[in-house]
Amino acid sequence: MKFELNEYKASLTDEEILSDIKQVADSLNVDYISISTYKKYGKYSQTAIQGHFGTWKRALSLAGLRKERTSSERKLISDDDYIADVQRVAAMLGSDTVGYDDYKKNGSFSVEHIFKRFSSWEEFLLKAGLEPTGLAKRKITKEELFEEIERIWILLGRQPTSTDIIKHGVSKYSIDTYKRRFGGWRKALEAFVDYINSDNTEESPDVLVTPMNGENESVSESSIESAPKRQAQKPIHSTSRNINARLRFQVLKRDHFKCCACGASPAKNPNVELEVDHIVAWANGGETILDNLQTLCSKCNNGKSNVL
């Protein structure tokens, strides 16, 4: 089964975005709005704006607005204002720290101005009584990001969008994390699809017959045909029992992220847990291949085990 992305829809125009930015500014009766203010009142995501204009400042300029707060406007923002706002974001996230990516998504002020005021993000967090992020200690791996994309895809039952990440908060990593790693959300999806579609076969050992005495012996097809039947032989397998991540996701995608027995789906009930199960049990000779795998919710899979 070939796994493919939905067709990319680039129907949003520059004019539509600029018109919305102007409308937000007019409704607030100002000639400058910050990206955090636009996030609260505007229609479009920061990712869409960056994709069309590169930077927020350029979008403001094209919309005929001031590109930055004046120095007098920045001075009106006190240290306590900045600190109270990051504390608010921490409380909203239920965390004792706030990464700058999370603050850019949920905060009311410019991260760049905070850096200028407090010298460093870690210093700012300490002044706010929060814990340093410690993000420099560990780099998030590509595999971890793929696992998170897979989790979100299964949860939603469809291809996730940048709006899901930015406005709906379904990812434990920010959109900027994916952008830094892959160059953009679309590129992150493309890399994930390449990963899923890559060869997921594992090198299989020589075909084995496992007698009941526990001794493994390699045999050829001809020797199997000529040898007398043994009553106590385990099935011969050409695949591993383990279902790797790529094959697992292909099965889930084929089955539309729903339980094949009862139709339960995480998209309708987030408490539903989907599992991939052998139709013909591996112990009974079933192979770990796409046609012998199915999606079951944990309840149906446990029920099947109880019946067996």
VEXGUFI-480348 format. One record per residue (C-alpha): x, y negated, z negated; residue number from 1. Coordinates in Angstrom, 3 decimals. Layout:
N
pt X=X; Y=Y; Z=Z; i=NUM
...
//
This chain:
308
pt X=0.000; Y=0.000; Z=0.000; i=1
pt X=1.435; Y=-3.352; Z=1.037; i=2
pt X=1.072; Y=-6.022; Z=-1.620; i=3
pt X=0.662; Y=-9.528; Z=-0.197; i=4
pt X=0.027; Y=-13.052; Z=-1.483; i=5
pt X=-3.148; Y=-14.912; Z=-0.645; i=6
pt X=-2.832; Y=-17.303; Z=2.272; i=7
pt X=-1.303; Y=-20.560; Z=1.095; i=8
pt X=-3.833; Y=-23.383; Z=1.260; i=9
pt X=-2.247; Y=-26.786; Z=1.682; i=10
pt X=-5.472; Y=-28.685; Z=2.323; i=11
pt X=-4.911; Y=-31.355; Z=-0.349; i=12
pt X=-3.733; Y=-34.588; Z=1.262; i=13
pt X=-1.468; Y=-37.364; Z=-0.014; i=14
pt X=-4.344; Y=-39.817; Z=0.341; i=15
pt X=-6.621; Y=-37.795; Z=-1.930; i=16
pt X=-4.024; Y=-37.742; Z=-4.708; i=17
pt X=-3.133; Y=-41.426; Z=-4.360; i=18
pt X=-6.801; Y=-42.372; Z=-4.350; i=19
pt X=-7.342; Y=-40.481; Z=-7.602; i=20
pt X=-4.316; Y=-42.125; Z=-9.230; i=21
pt X=-5.675; Y=-45.562; Z=-8.256; i=22
pt X=-9.109; Y=-44.654; Z=-9.559; i=23
pt X=-7.699; Y=-43.640; Z=-12.957; i=24
pt X=-5.703; Y=-46.887; Z=-13.180; i=25
pt X=-8.758; Y=-48.954; Z=-12.203; i=26
pt X=-10.960; Y=-47.200; Z=-14.751; i=27
pt X=-8.418; Y=-48.033; Z=-17.481; i=28
pt X=-7.902; Y=-51.549; Z=-16.108; i=29
pt X=-4.106; Y=-51.200; Z=-15.979; i=30
pt X=-1.415; Y=-51.430; Z=-13.301; i=31
pt X=0.717; Y=-48.692; Z=-14.837; i=32
pt X=-0.250; Y=-45.214; Z=-16.080; i=33
pt X=2.034; Y=-42.544; Z=-17.463; i=34
pt X=1.957; Y=-38.959; Z=-16.245; i=35
pt X=0.563; Y=-37.901; Z=-19.633; i=36
pt X=-2.305; Y=-40.390; Z=-19.227; i=37
pt X=-2.994; Y=-39.127; Z=-15.712; i=38
pt X=-3.067; Y=-35.535; Z=-16.978; i=39
pt X=-5.917; Y=-36.508; Z=-19.301; i=40
pt X=-8.050; Y=-38.328; Z=-16.735; i=41
pt X=-6.877; Y=-37.253; Z=-13.288; i=42
pt X=-8.061; Y=-34.447; Z=-11.026; i=43
pt X=-4.780; Y=-33.001; Z=-9.823; i=44
pt X=-1.913; Y=-31.166; Z=-11.483; i=45
pt X=1.588; Y=-32.467; Z=-12.001; i=46
pt X=2.838; Y=-29.661; Z=-9.773; i=47
pt X=0.617; Y=-30.847; Z=-6.904; i=48
pt X=1.868; Y=-34.409; Z=-7.333; i=49
pt X=5.515; Y=-33.309; Z=-7.383; i=50
pt X=4.927; Y=-31.097; Z=-4.354; i=51
pt X=3.557; Y=-34.036; Z=-2.360; i=52
pt X=5.707; Y=-36.919; Z=-3.623; i=53
pt X=8.701; Y=-35.444; Z=-5.446; i=54
pt X=8.432; Y=-37.681; Z=-8.499; i=55
pt X=5.726; Y=-39.439; Z=-10.487; i=56
pt X=7.458; Y=-42.783; Z=-9.935; i=57
pt X=7.213; Y=-42.395; Z=-6.162; i=58
pt X=3.538; Y=-41.495; Z=-6.432; i=59
pt X=2.918; Y=-44.632; Z=-8.515; i=60
pt X=4.814; Y=-46.765; Z=-6.019; i=61
pt X=2.807; Y=-45.428; Z=-3.072; i=62
pt X=-0.377; Y=-46.016; Z=-5.041; i=63
pt X=0.611; Y=-49.669; Z=-5.451; i=64
pt X=1.178; Y=-49.413; Z=-9.206; i=65
pt X=4.123; Y=-50.231; Z=-11.445; i=66
pt X=6.597; Y=-47.356; Z=-11.628; i=67
pt X=7.584; Y=-47.759; Z=-15.291; i=68
pt X=6.528; Y=-49.243; Z=-18.592; i=69
pt X=8.117; Y=-52.591; Z=-19.239; i=70
pt X=10.673; Y=-52.783; Z=-22.028; i=71
pt X=8.190; Y=-54.794; Z=-24.094; i=72
pt X=5.582; Y=-52.042; Z=-23.642; i=73
pt X=8.097; Y=-49.381; Z=-24.706; i=74
pt X=9.033; Y=-51.391; Z=-27.798; i=75
pt X=5.405; Y=-51.354; Z=-28.880; i=76
pt X=5.703; Y=-47.557; Z=-29.275; i=77
pt X=7.166; Y=-46.980; Z=-32.742; i=78
pt X=9.270; Y=-44.030; Z=-33.889; i=79
pt X=6.307; Y=-42.997; Z=-36.038; i=80
pt X=4.077; Y=-42.947; Z=-32.937; i=81
pt X=6.458; Y=-40.560; Z=-31.165; i=82
pt X=6.861; Y=-38.394; Z=-34.270; i=83
pt X=3.119; Y=-38.218; Z=-34.967; i=84
pt X=2.493; Y=-37.159; Z=-31.386; i=85
pt X=5.021; Y=-34.320; Z=-31.363; i=86
pt X=3.627; Y=-33.154; Z=-34.725; i=87
pt X=0.179; Y=-33.154; Z=-33.131; i=88
pt X=1.437; Y=-30.996; Z=-30.263; i=89
pt X=3.123; Y=-28.590; Z=-32.706; i=90
pt X=-0.116; Y=-28.234; Z=-34.665; i=91
pt X=-2.063; Y=-27.663; Z=-31.439; i=92
pt X=0.383; Y=-24.916; Z=-30.407; i=93
pt X=0.439; Y=-23.437; Z=-33.913; i=94
pt X=4.234; Y=-23.630; Z=-33.912; i=95
pt X=6.980; Y=-25.089; Z=-36.104; i=96
pt X=8.830; Y=-26.315; Z=-33.011; i=97
pt X=7.993; Y=-27.863; Z=-29.637; i=98
pt X=9.995; Y=-27.328; Z=-26.468; i=99
pt X=10.327; Y=-30.335; Z=-24.192; i=100
pt X=8.482; Y=-28.417; Z=-21.452; i=101
pt X=5.534; Y=-27.925; Z=-23.794; i=102
pt X=5.672; Y=-31.569; Z=-24.803; i=103
pt X=5.691; Y=-32.712; Z=-21.173; i=104
pt X=2.524; Y=-30.672; Z=-20.691; i=105
pt X=0.718; Y=-31.726; Z=-23.876; i=106
pt X=2.365; Y=-34.898; Z=-25.155; i=107
pt X=1.248; Y=-38.507; Z=-24.750; i=108
pt X=4.644; Y=-40.132; Z=-24.104; i=109
pt X=7.541; Y=-39.892; Z=-21.686; i=110
pt X=10.145; Y=-37.276; Z=-22.575; i=111
pt X=12.811; Y=-39.481; Z=-20.982; i=112
pt X=11.952; Y=-42.371; Z=-23.280; i=113
pt X=12.057; Y=-40.056; Z=-26.300; i=114
pt X=15.562; Y=-38.970; Z=-25.313; i=115
pt X=16.619; Y=-42.616; Z=-25.092; i=116
pt X=15.107; Y=-43.431; Z=-28.472; i=117
pt X=16.375; Y=-40.391; Z=-30.422; i=118
pt X=19.567; Y=-39.397; Z=-28.540; i=119
pt X=18.588; Y=-35.718; Z=-28.231; i=120
pt X=15.510; Y=-33.521; Z=-28.336; i=121
pt X=16.848; Y=-31.526; Z=-31.274; i=122
pt X=17.439; Y=-34.722; Z=-33.256; i=123
pt X=13.912; Y=-35.865; Z=-32.461; i=124
pt X=12.449; Y=-32.567; Z=-33.726; i=125
pt X=14.461; Y=-32.779; Z=-36.956; i=126
pt X=13.202; Y=-36.323; Z=-37.599; i=127
pt X=9.671; Y=-35.018; Z=-37.092; i=128
pt X=10.238; Y=-32.273; Z=-39.679; i=129
pt X=10.144; Y=-29.548; Z=-37.034; i=130
pt X=12.557; Y=-26.746; Z=-36.258; i=131
pt X=15.092; Y=-27.041; Z=-33.400; i=132
pt X=14.036; Y=-25.051; Z=-30.354; i=133
pt X=17.241; Y=-23.017; Z=-30.075; i=134
pt X=16.483; Y=-22.562; Z=-26.370; i=135
pt X=20.162; Y=-22.772; Z=-25.478; i=136
pt X=20.804; Y=-19.535; Z=-27.382; i=137
pt X=19.044; Y=-17.293; Z=-24.882; i=138
pt X=18.246; Y=-17.570; Z=-21.213; i=139
pt X=14.883; Y=-16.199; Z=-20.135; i=140
pt X=15.564; Y=-13.431; Z=-17.631; i=141
pt X=13.969; Y=-13.008; Z=-14.238; i=142
pt X=12.491; Y=-9.697; Z=-15.373; i=143
pt X=10.802; Y=-11.382; Z=-18.354; i=144
pt X=9.227; Y=-13.943; Z=-16.049; i=145
pt X=8.035; Y=-11.174; Z=-13.707; i=146
pt X=6.484; Y=-9.361; Z=-16.683; i=147
pt X=4.661; Y=-12.553; Z=-17.658; i=148
pt X=3.391; Y=-13.125; Z=-14.107; i=149
pt X=2.152; Y=-9.533; Z=-14.062; i=150
pt X=0.394; Y=-9.989; Z=-17.430; i=151
pt X=-1.339; Y=-13.181; Z=-16.250; i=152
pt X=-2.347; Y=-11.626; Z=-12.914; i=153
pt X=-3.936; Y=-8.663; Z=-14.711; i=154
pt X=-5.611; Y=-10.930; Z=-17.266; i=155
pt X=-7.214; Y=-13.107; Z=-14.584; i=156
pt X=-7.863; Y=-10.288; Z=-12.133; i=157
pt X=-6.506; Y=-12.445; Z=-9.300; i=158
pt X=-3.441; Y=-14.315; Z=-8.126; i=159
pt X=-2.672; Y=-17.000; Z=-10.741; i=160
pt X=-2.334; Y=-20.617; Z=-9.661; i=161
pt X=-0.194; Y=-23.445; Z=-10.975; i=162
pt X=-3.374; Y=-24.974; Z=-12.425; i=163
pt X=-3.852; Y=-21.821; Z=-14.515; i=164
pt X=-0.375; Y=-22.343; Z=-15.944; i=165
pt X=-0.546; Y=-26.111; Z=-16.445; i=166
pt X=-4.111; Y=-26.835; Z=-17.482; i=167
pt X=-5.413; Y=-23.506; Z=-18.771; i=168
pt X=-2.329; Y=-22.522; Z=-20.761; i=169
pt X=-2.391; Y=-18.824; Z=-19.834; i=170
pt X=1.404; Y=-18.456; Z=-19.692; i=171
pt X=3.754; Y=-18.344; Z=-22.644; i=172
pt X=6.316; Y=-20.075; Z=-20.402; i=173
pt X=5.825; Y=-23.552; Z=-18.956; i=174
pt X=5.550; Y=-24.275; Z=-15.246; i=175
pt X=8.952; Y=-25.977; Z=-15.445; i=176
pt X=10.531; Y=-22.703; Z=-16.606; i=177
pt X=9.384; Y=-20.991; Z=-13.405; i=178
pt X=10.440; Y=-24.004; Z=-11.323; i=179
pt X=13.947; Y=-24.039; Z=-12.759; i=180
pt X=14.365; Y=-20.312; Z=-12.191; i=181
pt X=12.781; Y=-19.980; Z=-8.735; i=182
pt X=12.426; Y=-23.517; Z=-7.367; i=183
pt X=8.641; Y=-23.718; Z=-7.687; i=184
pt X=5.540; Y=-21.749; Z=-8.702; i=185
pt X=4.885; Y=-20.535; Z=-5.145; i=186
pt X=8.489; Y=-19.345; Z=-4.888; i=187
pt X=8.101; Y=-17.563; Z=-8.232; i=188
pt X=5.089; Y=-15.694; Z=-6.837; i=189
pt X=6.985; Y=-14.839; Z=-3.662; i=190
pt X=9.884; Y=-13.459; Z=-5.704; i=191
pt X=7.444; Y=-11.432; Z=-7.804; i=192
pt X=5.789; Y=-9.977; Z=-4.696; i=193
pt X=9.206; Y=-9.066; Z=-3.243; i=194
pt X=9.997; Y=-7.330; Z=-6.525; i=195
pt X=6.710; Y=-5.397; Z=-6.498; i=196
pt X=7.089; Y=-4.404; Z=-2.843; i=197
pt X=10.701; Y=-3.286; Z=-3.175; i=198
pt X=11.485; Y=0.417; Z=-3.113; i=199
pt X=10.015; Y=1.832; Z=-6.323; i=200
pt X=11.087; Y=5.426; Z=-5.836; i=201
pt X=13.532; Y=6.906; Z=-8.257; i=202
pt X=16.164; Y=9.427; Z=-7.381; i=203
pt X=14.658; Y=12.815; Z=-8.121; i=204
pt X=16.761; Y=15.671; Z=-9.461; i=205
pt X=16.918; Y=19.010; Z=-7.691; i=206
pt X=13.570; Y=20.805; Z=-7.814; i=207
pt X=13.450; Y=22.635; Z=-11.097; i=208
pt X=11.547; Y=25.624; Z=-12.415; i=209
pt X=11.417; Y=25.650; Z=-16.200; i=210
pt X=10.868; Y=29.124; Z=-17.611; i=211
pt X=9.346; Y=29.530; Z=-21.053; i=212
pt X=12.753; Y=30.460; Z=-22.500; i=213
pt X=13.679; Y=26.776; Z=-21.975; i=214
pt X=16.530; Y=27.335; Z=-19.474; i=215
pt X=16.425; Y=25.117; Z=-16.383; i=216
pt X=17.581; Y=26.580; Z=-13.092; i=217
pt X=17.872; Y=24.931; Z=-9.665; i=218
pt X=16.098; Y=26.820; Z=-6.933; i=219
pt X=15.556; Y=26.311; Z=-3.211; i=220
pt X=12.243; Y=26.665; Z=-1.388; i=221
pt X=13.343; Y=30.001; Z=0.079; i=222
pt X=14.261; Y=31.434; Z=-3.291; i=223
pt X=10.899; Y=30.331; Z=-4.689; i=224
pt X=9.105; Y=32.178; Z=-1.870; i=225
pt X=11.140; Y=35.370; Z=-2.303; i=226
pt X=11.246; Y=35.437; Z=-6.077; i=227
pt X=8.625; Y=37.431; Z=-7.953; i=228
pt X=5.933; Y=35.387; Z=-9.621; i=229
pt X=6.624; Y=34.458; Z=-13.182; i=230
pt X=3.739; Y=34.013; Z=-15.560; i=231
pt X=5.452; Y=31.453; Z=-17.788; i=232
pt X=6.711; Y=28.743; Z=-15.439; i=233
pt X=6.056; Y=25.030; Z=-15.756; i=234
pt X=5.061; Y=23.142; Z=-12.571; i=235
pt X=7.737; Y=22.066; Z=-10.123; i=236
pt X=7.987; Y=18.259; Z=-9.782; i=237
pt X=9.562; Y=15.993; Z=-7.195; i=238
pt X=8.824; Y=12.799; Z=-9.181; i=239
pt X=9.454; Y=11.546; Z=-12.667; i=240
pt X=6.604; Y=11.473; Z=-15.168; i=241
pt X=7.394; Y=7.827; Z=-15.893; i=242
pt X=5.303; Y=5.231; Z=-14.019; i=243
pt X=7.611; Y=2.312; Z=-13.306; i=244
pt X=6.475; Y=-1.326; Z=-13.412; i=245
pt X=6.245; Y=-1.732; Z=-9.634; i=246
pt X=4.086; Y=1.341; Z=-9.086; i=247
pt X=1.938; Y=0.510; Z=-12.094; i=248
pt X=1.106; Y=-2.930; Z=-10.725; i=249
pt X=0.361; Y=-1.548; Z=-7.257; i=250
pt X=-2.184; Y=0.827; Z=-8.796; i=251
pt X=-3.791; Y=-1.950; Z=-10.837; i=252
pt X=-3.972; Y=-4.226; Z=-7.777; i=253
pt X=-5.482; Y=-1.453; Z=-5.624; i=254
pt X=-8.133; Y=-0.811; Z=-8.300; i=255
pt X=-8.931; Y=-4.558; Z=-8.560; i=256
pt X=-7.712; Y=-4.692; Z=-12.181; i=257
pt X=-10.786; Y=-2.756; Z=-13.345; i=258
pt X=-11.262; Y=0.562; Z=-15.097; i=259
pt X=-12.175; Y=3.175; Z=-12.481; i=260
pt X=-14.474; Y=4.899; Z=-15.002; i=261
pt X=-16.484; Y=2.098; Z=-16.617; i=262
pt X=-15.534; Y=-1.051; Z=-14.665; i=263
pt X=-14.146; Y=-2.894; Z=-17.691; i=264
pt X=-11.758; Y=-5.735; Z=-16.826; i=265
pt X=-9.576; Y=-8.168; Z=-18.827; i=266
pt X=-10.937; Y=-10.959; Z=-16.598; i=267
pt X=-14.369; Y=-10.422; Z=-18.200; i=268
pt X=-13.203; Y=-9.295; Z=-21.640; i=269
pt X=-9.649; Y=-10.273; Z=-22.737; i=270
pt X=-9.723; Y=-7.453; Z=-25.320; i=271
pt X=-9.765; Y=-4.817; Z=-22.563; i=272
pt X=-6.430; Y=-3.032; Z=-22.147; i=273
pt X=-5.786; Y=-1.350; Z=-18.809; i=274
pt X=-3.616; Y=1.738; Z=-18.455; i=275
pt X=-2.443; Y=3.717; Z=-15.445; i=276
pt X=-3.223; Y=7.422; Z=-15.680; i=277
pt X=-2.391; Y=10.551; Z=-13.680; i=278
pt X=-5.553; Y=11.927; Z=-12.018; i=279
pt X=-4.059; Y=15.423; Z=-11.937; i=280
pt X=-2.060; Y=15.587; Z=-15.144; i=281
pt X=1.688; Y=15.623; Z=-14.706; i=282
pt X=1.833; Y=18.672; Z=-16.980; i=283
pt X=-0.468; Y=20.466; Z=-14.527; i=284
pt X=1.645; Y=19.660; Z=-11.473; i=285
pt X=0.335; Y=16.178; Z=-10.631; i=286
pt X=2.941; Y=13.857; Z=-9.129; i=287
pt X=3.645; Y=10.243; Z=-10.005; i=288
pt X=2.514; Y=8.815; Z=-6.676; i=289
pt X=-0.028; Y=6.142; Z=-5.743; i=290
pt X=-2.710; Y=8.613; Z=-4.628; i=291
pt X=-2.549; Y=10.526; Z=-7.925; i=292
pt X=-2.789; Y=7.483; Z=-10.180; i=293
pt X=-5.816; Y=5.534; Z=-11.354; i=294
pt X=-6.625; Y=2.568; Z=-13.588; i=295
pt X=-8.446; Y=3.343; Z=-16.841; i=296
pt X=-9.179; Y=1.160; Z=-19.840; i=297
pt X=-7.692; Y=2.407; Z=-23.100; i=298
pt X=-11.101; Y=3.631; Z=-24.330; i=299
pt X=-11.784; Y=5.713; Z=-21.226; i=300
pt X=-8.241; Y=7.037; Z=-21.147; i=301
pt X=-8.465; Y=8.088; Z=-24.803; i=302
pt X=-11.848; Y=9.653; Z=-24.099; i=303
pt X=-10.354; Y=11.630; Z=-21.229; i=304
pt X=-7.602; Y=12.874; Z=-23.508; i=305
pt X=-10.149; Y=13.964; Z=-26.113; i=306
pt X=-12.118; Y=15.906; Z=-23.495; i=307
pt X=-8.957; Y=17.612; Z=-22.271; i=308
//
